[in-house]
Amino acid sequence: MAKKEAALMIPDEVIMQKIYYIRNQKVMLDSDLAELYGVETKRLKEQVKRNMERFPERYMFELTKEEAEVSRSQNATLKRGENIKYLPSAFTEHGVMMLSNVLKSKRAIEVSMRIIDVFILLRETIANHTELRLEIEYIKKKVINHDKNIELVFQYLDELLEKTTKKAAKSQTQIGFKIAKKK
């Protein structure tokens, strides 16, 4: 029972920190998944190799050396100067689901469900942010239109004020005694 609770007690933030955006996809690296599943990365890779038909390119792919270097610098798993012995594999949401079928332990199934829940949560959060961004853009457009209208009103007021000032200046006649000019 304690192991079951431990698997379910993985906070969303821990899982979110292990999700990377590589090749325009949200993925998790084999070493991070192995840690969450409580197995060695080597064992996880062995199970994947035995069941390669379950992991097409859209479910799992091997990182390039450059991608591996970037991911290494992000999570600092190796010490400086050490080389990457094997290139890491990246698993998409569907690849994570397949891993639970391949590993077959209760912990793997429970952890996979938690990871899938976090992927869904991220997708919903992004969708909500998109809606919020659209609303903000709509409000910005309204404000810009209001600003333009207010500017136009002030421009008309300035023109009206100018016209009335000119009329007042023309219609002003001198009051009082006029002295004729001598030639």
C-alpha positions as CSV (number, residue, x, y, z in Angstrom):
1,M,0.0,0.0,0.0
2,A,2.9,2.4,0.8
3,K,4.4,1.9,-2.7
4,K,1.0,2.6,-4.3
5,E,0.6,5.8,-2.4
6,A,4.2,6.8,-3.2
7,A,3.5,6.6,-6.9
8,L,0.4,8.7,-6.7
9,M,2.1,11.3,-4.5
10,I,4.3,12.6,-7.3
11,P,3.5,16.3,-7.5
12,D,2.4,17.7,-10.9
13,E,5.3,20.2,-10.7
14,V,7.9,17.4,-10.6
15,I,6.4,15.8,-13.7
16,M,6.0,19.2,-15.5
17,Q,9.7,19.9,-14.9
18,K,10.6,16.8,-16.8
19,I,8.6,17.6,-19.8
20,Y,10.6,19.2,-22.6
21,Y,9.6,20.8,-25.9
22,I,11.7,19.1,-28.6
23,R,11.0,18.9,-32.3
24,N,7.7,20.8,-31.8
25,Q,6.5,18.1,-29.4
26,K,6.1,17.8,-25.6
27,V,8.3,14.9,-24.6
28,M,9.9,13.2,-21.6
29,L,13.4,11.7,-21.6
30,D,14.1,8.1,-20.9
31,S,16.2,8.8,-17.8
32,D,13.5,11.0,-16.3
33,L,10.8,8.3,-17.0
34,A,13.1,5.6,-15.5
35,E,13.5,7.6,-12.4
36,L,9.7,8.1,-12.0
37,Y,9.0,4.5,-12.7
38,G,11.6,3.4,-10.2
39,V,13.7,1.4,-12.8
40,E,17.2,1.8,-14.3
41,T,17.3,3.7,-17.6
42,K,19.2,0.7,-19.0
43,R,16.2,-1.6,-18.1
44,L,13.7,0.8,-19.6
45,K,15.7,1.0,-22.9
46,E,15.9,-2.8,-23.0
47,Q,12.1,-3.2,-22.7
48,V,11.7,-0.6,-25.5
49,K,14.1,-2.4,-27.8
50,R,12.3,-5.7,-27.2
51,N,9.0,-4.0,-28.1
52,M,10.1,-1.6,-30.9
53,E,6.9,-2.2,-32.9
54,R,5.0,-0.4,-30.1
55,F,7.2,2.7,-30.4
56,P,6.9,4.3,-33.9
57,E,8.7,7.6,-34.5
58,R,5.7,9.6,-33.5
59,Y,5.7,7.9,-30.0
60,M,9.4,7.8,-29.4
61,F,12.6,9.1,-31.0
62,E,16.3,9.2,-30.3
63,L,17.7,12.7,-29.7
64,T,20.5,14.0,-31.9
65,K,23.8,14.8,-30.2
66,E,23.0,18.5,-30.3
67,E,19.6,18.0,-28.7
68,A,21.2,15.7,-26.1
69,E,23.7,18.4,-25.2
70,V,21.0,21.0,-24.8
71,S,18.9,18.7,-22.6
72,R,22.0,17.9,-20.6
73,S,22.7,21.5,-20.0
74,Q,19.1,22.0,-18.9
75,N,19.0,19.3,-16.3
76,A,22.8,18.9,-15.6
77,T,22.7,15.1,-15.3
78,L,26.4,14.7,-16.3
79,K,29.4,16.5,-14.9
80,R,31.3,18.8,-17.1
81,G,33.7,17.0,-19.4
82,E,31.8,13.7,-19.3
83,N,30.5,12.5,-22.6
84,I,27.1,11.1,-23.3
85,K,27.5,7.3,-23.7
86,Y,24.1,6.7,-25.3
87,L,21.8,9.2,-26.9
88,P,18.6,9.6,-24.8
89,S,15.2,8.7,-26.1
90,A,12.3,11.1,-26.0
91,F,8.8,9.8,-25.4
92,T,5.6,11.6,-26.4
93,E,2.4,11.4,-24.4
94,H,1.5,8.2,-26.4
95,G,4.9,6.8,-25.9
96,V,4.6,7.2,-22.2
97,M,1.3,5.3,-22.4
98,M,3.0,2.5,-24.3
99,L,5.8,2.3,-21.7
100,S,3.3,1.4,-19.0
101,N,2.2,-1.6,-21.2
102,V,5.8,-2.7,-21.8
103,L,7.0,-2.3,-18.2
104,K,3.8,-3.9,-16.8
105,S,4.5,-3.0,-13.1
106,K,1.7,-1.5,-11.0
107,R,4.0,1.5,-10.3
108,A,4.6,2.0,-14.1
109,I,0.9,2.0,-14.8
110,E,0.1,4.4,-11.9
111,V,2.9,6.8,-12.8
112,S,2.0,6.7,-16.5
113,M,-1.6,7.7,-15.6
114,R,-0.2,10.6,-13.5
115,I,2.0,11.7,-16.4
116,I,-0.9,11.5,-18.9
117,D,-3.0,13.6,-16.4
118,V,-0.2,16.2,-16.4
119,F,0.0,16.2,-20.2
120,I,-3.8,16.8,-20.3
121,L,-3.5,19.6,-17.7
122,L,-0.8,21.3,-19.8
123,R,-3.0,21.1,-22.9
124,E,-6.0,22.6,-21.0
125,T,-3.8,25.3,-19.6
126,I,-2.5,26.2,-23.0
127,A,-6.0,26.2,-24.4
128,N,-7.2,28.5,-21.5
129,H,-4.2,30.9,-22.2
130,T,-5.1,31.0,-25.8
131,E,-8.7,32.0,-25.0
132,L,-7.4,34.6,-22.6
133,R,-4.9,35.9,-25.2
134,L,-7.8,36.2,-27.7
135,E,-9.9,38.2,-25.2
136,I,-7.0,40.5,-24.5
137,E,-6.5,41.2,-28.2
138,Y,-10.2,41.9,-28.6
139,I,-10.1,44.4,-25.7
140,K,-6.9,46.0,-27.1
141,K,-8.6,46.5,-30.5
142,K,-11.5,48.1,-28.7
143,V,-9.3,50.4,-26.7
144,I,-7.3,51.4,-29.8
145,N,-10.6,52.2,-31.6
146,H,-11.7,54.2,-28.6
147,D,-8.4,56.1,-28.6
148,K,-8.8,56.9,-32.3
149,N,-12.4,58.1,-31.7
150,I,-11.3,60.3,-28.7
151,E,-8.4,61.7,-30.8
152,L,-10.9,62.5,-33.6
153,V,-13.3,64.2,-31.1
154,F,-10.4,66.4,-29.7
155,Q,-9.4,67.2,-33.3
156,Y,-12.9,68.4,-34.1
157,L,-13.0,70.4,-30.8
158,D,-9.7,72.1,-31.7
159,E,-11.0,73.0,-35.2
160,L,-14.3,74.3,-33.7
161,L,-12.4,76.3,-31.1
162,E,-10.2,77.8,-33.9
163,K,-13.2,78.7,-36.0
164,T,-15.0,80.4,-33.1
165,T,-11.8,82.3,-32.1
166,K,-11.4,83.6,-35.7
167,K,-15.1,84.6,-35.9
168,A,-14.8,86.4,-32.6
169,A,-11.7,88.2,-33.8
170,K,-13.4,89.3,-37.0
171,S,-16.6,90.4,-35.4
172,Q,-14.9,92.5,-32.8
173,T,-15.4,96.2,-33.5
174,Q,-13.7,98.9,-31.7
175,I,-15.8,100.8,-29.3
176,G,-15.1,104.4,-28.6
177,F,-13.9,107.5,-30.4
178,K,-12.2,107.2,-33.7
179,I,-9.5,109.6,-34.7
180,A,-9.1,110.2,-38.4
181,K,-5.6,109.9,-39.7
182,K,-4.0,113.0,-41.3
183,K,-2.6,112.9,-44.7
